[in-house]
Amino acid sequence: MSLLEKGQYARTQRDKYNRIATAPSLSPEAAVAARNLARSYAAAVTLYEKAVEYERQVNDPQSQAELMRALGIKPLL
């Protein structure tokens, strides 16, 4: 699974547990558990989004060139 797919899965799970947590027929204990799962998946979504952005930056030739210039590294030809 790619980072994008994992992020999408986490978003789906977050939304699912948010819906479950608000179900009126749910016991208070189950609602708390569902809310906690939704919060965990929300944190995972944030981390996957950051990871995807980092991956894009690392794979961007312009970013690599800027990093090499900043570090004083001359590119190999």
ABEGO torsion letter per residue (X at the ends): XBAAAAAAAAAAAAAAAAAAAABAABBAAAAAAAAAAAAAAAAAAAAAAAAAAAAAAAABAAAAAAAAAAAGBBBBX
